[in-house]
Amino acid sequence: MSETVQVIIDNKTYELPVVEGSENEKAIDISKLRAQTGYITLDTGYKNTGATTSGITFLDGEKGILRYRGYPIEQLAEKADFLEVAYLLIYGELPSKNEYSDFKINITNHTLIHEDMRVFLEAYPTKAHPMGILAASLSTISTFYPEAQDPNRPKEAIDLTIHRLLAKVPTLAAWAYKNAVGQPVVYPKNKYDYCENFVNMMFSLPAYEYSPDPVVVNALNKLLILHADHEQNCSASTVRIVGSSQANLYASVSSGVSALWGPLHGGANQAVIEMLEKIMNDGGGLMKWINKAKDKQDPFRLMGFGHRVYKNFDPRAKIIKKAADDVLSKMGIVDPVLEIAKELEEVALNDDYFKSRGLYPNVDFYSGIIYRALDIPTEMFTVMFALGRLPGWIAQWKEMSEENQPIGRPRQVYTGAKERDYLDINKR
């Protein structure tokens, strides 16, 4: 007999079924609660609410586990490249040799952006935030492919949209960066792989020959893999709920970019560097700020430590710490901000206060360090995050669409004024 949960309302008992996932996660199915009882549930911020079932990503925050389609993140970061992981997330399985080759070719063939897009990009002010440019560009680029608006188009056409999006976002992101630093845009080159091409578009200049550094490319590959998906987070849920209206993939991903832009979500790695700069400019020494962080009465909080989901060490942080060490070692950078970061890391890993509370450096801490070392402006950090999260957003949209999930429509408990009569403006 299937497990059920009993709810008693007005002395009447209702039985609600229990759903069990493949990793033994259990949920109470309340989909018929309102129809049967007239009641709804209230869960501000959806912290205890499962909005969907999904076969994409498994996350156990208590045990520090993250798996894409069953594959541990540690194995993927060590052995796979980003496009392999993208294929896995989107299509459900790791690609065969031929599937991988076709996938790469399809993406490589679509990296160029229509020249008319330059008009839009060049119109943005130099100080425009790159995330704003990216979100707007994604919505704009959908107008060049009106066929993508049809939710009932064949699978091959949907795949074409997916490949175009994966191919063009790095170009858009790099051009947003070039706009921010006032440099001429660099066109993609088909001789490079995905990460190499992005690095080249970011850092090459017409004035000299440039060759992407393998250490930088490897670090970027790992970062993108680690950010590729993270279950039903704010931006993934946004993509799903926008896509549930049958909005096209470009618009749905643009909404994900906008959600990621917020400092409580994707902006965390930018906040890390801004915090380190604040500590440096203060001149009062690191321990002053460590003590402020320990003081419950002090509003100051260390950015890049602990995680809303992971109660112990962020499994992604273990992986990216090595990449951060490699980048800093290879680049030979002397930067007082990064020196403070190293000191802070040492304190957090060894101080009982931080260890007892699980306040270990997370992936945002180390990714911020890497981006700083590469001389990427802090405003671009969230764009880098978006580039990594792209296949996850696509996978979430695709899964939601293929399962014909209903349009998202949360309920509410109304707390406003009761019925009242309109008063003429002269009588108010």
N, C-alpha and C positions, 0 to 999 in steps of 0.2 A: 504493500500500500504506500502511495506517495505521501511524503511528509507535508503537513499543513500547519498553519498558524491560526489560532482562534482569536478573533477580536470581538469584544463584547460592547455593544452600544445600545443604551436604553433597554438593558436586560435581554437583548436579543444577540445571539451568537452567530458570527459569520466566520466561515472558514476560507482562508486564503492559501493558495498553493505556494510551495517553496521551490525555487529554481536553483539547481546546482550546476556550476560551471565545470569545465574540464580540469581545473586545478582545485576543486572542492570548495570554491567560493560559493556561499549561499546567499540567496536574496528572496525576500517576500514579494511575490507578484501581486501588486495592488491595482493592476490595470482595470479590474472590474469593481473596485471599491466604491467609486462614486455612483456607479449605476445601481449597485446593490444597497448602499447605505445613505447616499446623499452627502457623504463626507469626503473631503480630500485630505491629503497629508500636507504638512508644512515643514519644509526643510530648507531654510534660508542658506543660499550658496550651494545647494545640492550636495552637501558633504556626505550625506548618507543615502543618496538617491542614485540608483543605476538607471541612466536614461536609455540604455540600449544593451543588447548583448553584442559582443564583438570577438572575432577570432584573430585580431591583429597583434595586440601587445598584451603581455601579462606582466603585472607589476605587483610585487609584495614588498611594501615599505618597511615592514617589521624585520624581514629577513634580508633586505637589501638585494632583491632579485629583480632583474629586468630582462625580458626575453621578447624577441620579435618572431612571431609565428613559431614559437617553441625553441628558437635558437638563443642561447645565452649571449648577452651583449658582449661579454668578454671574448668569446670566440669570434664573433663577427668583427669586432674592432681590430683583433689581431690578424685575422686571415682574409677578410673580405675587402673589397673596395666599395665605395659609396654606391655606384650604380648597381652592383649585385644586391646590396641591401635594399635599394629603392625597388628593384624588381621583386624581391622577396615580399616586401610590405604590400606592394600594389597587387601582385598576381598570386600571392599565397605560397609560392615555393621558390627555392633557389633556382636560377636558370641553368639549363644545360649549356654546353659550350656554344652550340648553334643559336640557342635563344638569347644568350648573352651577347653574342656577336651582332645579331640582328638588332637587338635593343640599343646597343651602343651606336650602330650605324644610323638607326632612325633618329636618335637624339642628336648626333653630330650633324645630320643633314638639316636640322631646324634651329641651329643656334643663332642664325642671323635674324635681325629684327627689321621689319619694314622701315624703309628710310623715312617715311612720313612720321614715324614715331619720334624722330630727332626733333621735329618741330615742337612737340610737347615737352620733351626733355630739356631742350635749350631754353624754354620759356620759364622754367622754374628758377627762382632766385638762388644764388650760390649758397645762401644760408638755409635753404629748405631742408627739412629733416629727410634723410634718405628713406626712412620708413614711409613717410607720406608720399614720396615720389614712387616707391615700389608699389604701394597699395593702389595709388591712382593709375599707375602704368598698367597694372594687371587688369583693371577694369577697362581701361582704354584699349588695350590690345585685343580684348574680346570683340571689339567693333570691327576688327580686321577679319574676323572669322565668324560671320553671322550664322553659319551652319551649326556652330557649337551651341546655339540657343535651343536647338531641338532636343528635348529629353528622350525622344524615341528613335534617335538615329542608330544605325547598326553598330555592332561592337567595334568594327574596324575604324569607324569614324570617331568613336569615343577614345580608342587607343591613340589615334592621331592627335587628338586634343591633349591627351596625357603626355605624349612624347614632345609635343610643341611646348607645353608648359615647363616640363623638366629641362628642356633645351634653352628656353629663352629667359627664364628667371635669372640664371647666372649672368647673362649679358645685361639684363636690366639692372641687377644689383651692382655690377661693376661700373656701369655707366652712372648710376646714382652716386657712387663713390667718386668717380672722376668729376662729376658736377660739384660735389662738396669741396674738393681740393682745387678746383679750377684748372684741371688738366684736360687735354683732348681725349675723346673716347678712343678705346682700342677695340677693333673688331675681333671676333672670335677666329681662331685658327684650327682647322680640322686635323692638323697633325698632332695636336695635344689631346690627352684624355680629359675627362670631365674636370677634375680638380686642377690639373696643370693649366687648362684653358682659362679657368677662372682666375688663378693666380697671375697668369700672363696679362689678362684684361685689366686686372687691378693695378699691377705694378710696372708694366712696361711703358716706355716713353719713346716717341719718335727720335729723340736725340741720341740714343745709344742702344746697342744690342742687349737684349735681356733674355735670360734663360731661367725658368722657374727652378728654385732651389728644392731638391728632393726632400730635405728635412721639413721645409715649410709645407710642401705638398702632402707629405705623409701626415703631418700634424692636422692639416685641414681635413684630410680624408677621415681621420679618426673623429674629429670634432663633428663633422657632418653626420657620421654614422651614429654617434652618441646622442645627437639631437633629433634623429630622424622621426621618432614617434615617442609618445609618453602617455599612452592610454587616453582617457577622457578628460584631458586638461581643458583650460579655458578656450584656447584657440581651436583645438580639435572639435570641441563641442560646438563652437561657433560655426565652424565649417559645416558640420553635420546639420545644424538647425537651419542655416541659410540654404544649404543644398536640399533640405527636405521640402522646400517650396518649389523645387525643380529649377532653381537658379542655376545658371551655367557654371562650369568648373572654374573659369577665370574669376567670376564674381564671388564664388564661394571661397576660393583661396585668398582673394583680396580681403574678405572679411576676416579670415584667419590672421592675415598680416596685421590688420588693424587691432585685433584682440591681443596679438603678441606684442604690439608696440607698448602696451602699458607697463609701467615700472614694476608692478607686482607679478608680471609674467616674464616676458622675454627681455625686459629692460634690466634684469638683475645683474648681468655681467657688466653693463655700463655703470650701474650703481656701485659696483665693486671698485672700479678705477676711480670714480668720483670720490668715494670714501677714502681711498688711499691718498689721493691728491690732497684731500682735506686734512688728513693726519700729517702729511708732509708740510703743508703750508702753515699749519698751526705751530710747529716748532716745539711743541711741549713733550715730545718723545712718545714712543709707542705705548708704554705702560700706562700713561695717562688715559689713553683711549681704551685699553684693555680693562682698566678699573671702571671706566664709564659704562662699558658694556656689561659688567658684572653688577652694577648698581641698578636695582629694580626701579628706583625713583628717577633715574636718568632716562630721558627719551631716546638717547643714542642707541643704535643697534648696529652690530657688525653685519655688513652685507657679504653674501657669499658663503655663509656658514649655516649648517643645518639645512633641513628641507621640509617642506610642508607634508610630503608623503613619506620620505625615508626617515625612519626613526633612529637609525644608526648611520653608518658611512654610506654616502651616495656611491653605488657601484660604478657609475660613470666617472666619478672623480678619481678613483684608483687608476683608471686607464689613462685619463688625460693628464694626470700629474706627470707621468713619464714623458709624454709628448711635450709638455711645458718645459720640463728639465732639459730635454734634447734641444728645443728651440733656443732657450736661453744660453745653453752651452755653445751651440753652433754660432749664434749671432754675436756672442761676446759683448753683449749690451751692458753699458754702465748707465743705470737709470735709478735715481733715488726712490722713485715710486715702486719699482720692482724689488728693490732691496727691502723696503718696508713690507712688501707682500711676503717675501721669504721669511722675515722675522715673525710676522703675524702667523704664518703657517706653522712655524716651529713652536710657537707658544700654544696654539690651538690643539696641536697634535699631542702635546705633553702636559698641558694644564688640566688638573683634575676637574676644575669647574666646567670646562668645555667638554671633556670626555664623559663626565657623568650625565650631561644633558644632550649628548649626541651632536654637539655643535662642531662638527668636523667641516673642513673646507669642502664645498660642493663643486659641481661641474661649472657653475657660473664663475666661481673664484678662479679656477685654472684657465677657463676659456678667456676670461678678461685679461689675464696675464699674457696669454699667447697673443691675443690681438694687440695688446699694448706693445709687446716686443716686436711685432711686425709693423709697427707704426701706423696701424689702422685707427682713424679717428673714432672716438668713443661713440659718436652718433651712428657709426656703421656697425657696431657690435650686434645690435638686434637684427639687422639685415642679414648678418652672417648666420644668426640663429634661424631666421626664416628660410634661408637657403637649405639648411640641414633639415628643417621640419617639413619641407615641401612634399617629399614622398609620403610621409605620414598623413598629411592633410588629404592628399590625393587618395590614399588607401581608405581613409575614413569616409570620404565622399563616395567613392566607388562602392564600398560595402553597403552603405546606407541606400544608395540608388538601386543596386542589384537586388537587395532584399525588399524593395518597395516599402520601406518604412514610412509610416504616416508623417505628415507635416508636424513639426514640433509646435506644441501649443501648451506651455505651462499654465497651470491655474494659479489663483491667488486667494488670499483671505483679505477681503476689502475692509479697510479701517477708516474710510473717509466719512464725510458728512452724510446724514440720512436725507431722505427726500425733502426738498424745500422749494418754495415758489420763487420765480423770477421777480426781481424788483426793478422798476424803471430806474434808469441811471440818476434821475433827479431826486429819488427817494432813498438812495443808499447813504 
